[in-house]
Amino acid sequence: MSSSENVPLYAKHEPVFPRKVKGKFRSLKWGIMIVTLGIYYLTPWIRWDRGAELPDQAVLIDLANRRFFFFWIEIWPHEFYFIAGLLIMAGLGLFLFTSAMGRVWCGYACPQTVWTDLFIATERWIEGDRNARVRLWNAKWDARKLRLRATKYAVWVLIGLATGGAWVFYFTDAPTLLVDLFTGTAHPVAYTTMAILTATTVFFGGIAREQVCIYACPWPRIQAAMMDEDTITIGYRDWRGEPRKHSEPVKAGEPMGDCIDCMACVNVCPMGIDIRDGQQMECITCGLCIDACDDVMSKINKPRGLIDYLSLDDLPAEAAGEPTKPIWKHILRPRTLIYTALWSLVGVALLVALFIRTDIEMTVAAVRNPTFVTLSDGTIRNVYEVRLRNKHGEARPFELSLKSDADLALAVQGLETGDTTVMAPADDTHFVRVFVSAPAGSAAATADRTPLRFWVEDTINQERAHQDTHFNGTGGF
């Protein structure tokens, strides 16, 4: 048996214990964490008057009626293209930011990063900084280790519970659901959802951490297609840092570079990598290694920026002491301009579609079985199923009418002759059956198909909508 056959195919995972660091990028990450978590946890509690039929909630996902409410915006099932457009914009935005600034989304605003930062912060608060956590990890189980681990996991479960609880509040009236959750009267689906989200939040943010980014997330594999030498990303100025303090060339007498091999950049990295080894799939461009290195450089009276946001295309010029490109030339290049144009185009299209849509809509479907009915006096009658959509928060009287060059009469099932006004309930789709008749021997009665247009008008604000269809006569038979 050859020696290669004895090499294990699985390497045991080495836990990562990032050290605490201070600096502008760490402060930026704290700020983004506070803002994003604040938005997530507090949004369901923002009130918005939606009438008597719906909860007064600004952001509401109404699964029962398949609708989404965002302040004054209401998205109905047939308007899913708004959601699709927002997803397209999110994808194009991710392409844009990655092409320009690397994985800044991953490093600062990705939910996995935000919650992982929160879990690491609580772990550091309970168990101590990096060295203390490493010692605790390697220590044998005793009362102290059991107490610290139990406390940490208890806090993690509370964070996960708050995360799952905040999510279910988006689907119904938050104050009412909160009372129901504590009194045990909430729907079992709410408790089940919270339990699942609590478990997944603790696992992803507290236990798996960087492994989710490395093994589960597809973006590290895709980012290579989005980045090039002009992309601003985190890099190590090896021309300035090498050879390192403890390297063989320095031991042999060569002058030492600025890197003193203190490992500060590695110890603060939440992914556990060494940025000095060059660009790596695991790097999320969070900037913590920059803060750590700059702090060390300041202490040893060396220029800051040994590790920095930079373009790989500029490194040879920097090493030679030549001028480098201004940052705007790295950002404003054909690739990023195309992404910006596409992103803007989709955004403008969504805004136009949002502002030109009406609060009243109708759909008309002709009943095909039978295509028409001949009454006792020879009148030809067609039947249509009309759906009236009222997007207002209160019931509205809608008046139906039709327009055609032919002699056609309109009647609404359930209403007296001549009455064509129906009451459409608030925030709902109202179904009515409509009869259209043509007198015996008239052009519409004897023709194959006669064009006509249905109109619906909100009698309160005179807003109107229409749909074209055809009247079927005896000409085809």
Sequence and secondary structure as in RCSB ss.txt:
>XXXX:A:sequence
MSSSENVPLYAKHEPVFPRKVKGKFRSLKWGIMIVTLGIYYLTPWIRWDRGAELPDQAVLIDLANRRFFFFWIEI
WPHEFYFIAGLLIMAGLGLFLFTSAMGRVWCGYACPQTVWTDLFIATERWIEGDRNARVRLWNAKWDARKLRLRA
TKYAVWVLIGLATGGAWVFYFTDAPTLLVDLFTGTAHPVAYTTMAILTATTVFFGGIAREQVCIYACPWPRIQAA
MMDEDTITIGYRDWRGEPRKHSEPVKAGEPMGDCIDCMACVNVCPMGIDIRDGQQMECITCGLCIDACDDVMSKI
NKPRGLIDYLSLDDLPAEAAGEPTKPIWKHILRPRTLIYTALWSLVGVALLVALFIRTDIEMTVAAVRNPTFVTL
SDGTIRNVYEVRLRNKHGEARPFELSLKSDADLALAVQGLETGDTTVMAPADDTHFVRVFVSAPAGSAAATADRT
PLRFWVEDTINQERAHQDTHFNGTGGF
>XXXX:A:secstr
  GGGGS S             SHHHHHHHHHHHHHHHHHHHGGG B    SSS  BSEEEETTTTEEEETTEEE
 GGGTHHHHHHHHHHHHHHHHHHHHHSSHIIIII HHHHHHHHHHHHHHHHH SHHHHHHHHHS   HHHHHHHH
HHHHHHHHHHHHHHHHHHGGGS HHHHHHHHHHT S HHHHHHHHHHHHHHIIIIIIITHHIIIII SHHHHHHH
H  TTSEEEEE HHHH S TTSHHHHTT    S     HHHHT TT   GGG   TT     HHHHHHHHHHHHT
T  S SEEEEEGGGHHHHHTT     HHHHHSSHHHHHHHHHHHHHHHHHHHHHHH  SEEEEEEE  SSS EE 
TTS EEEEEEEEEEE SSS EEEEEEEE SS  EEEETTS TT  EEEE TTEEEEEEEEEEE TTSHHHHSSEE
EEEEEEEETTT  EEEEEEEEE GGG 
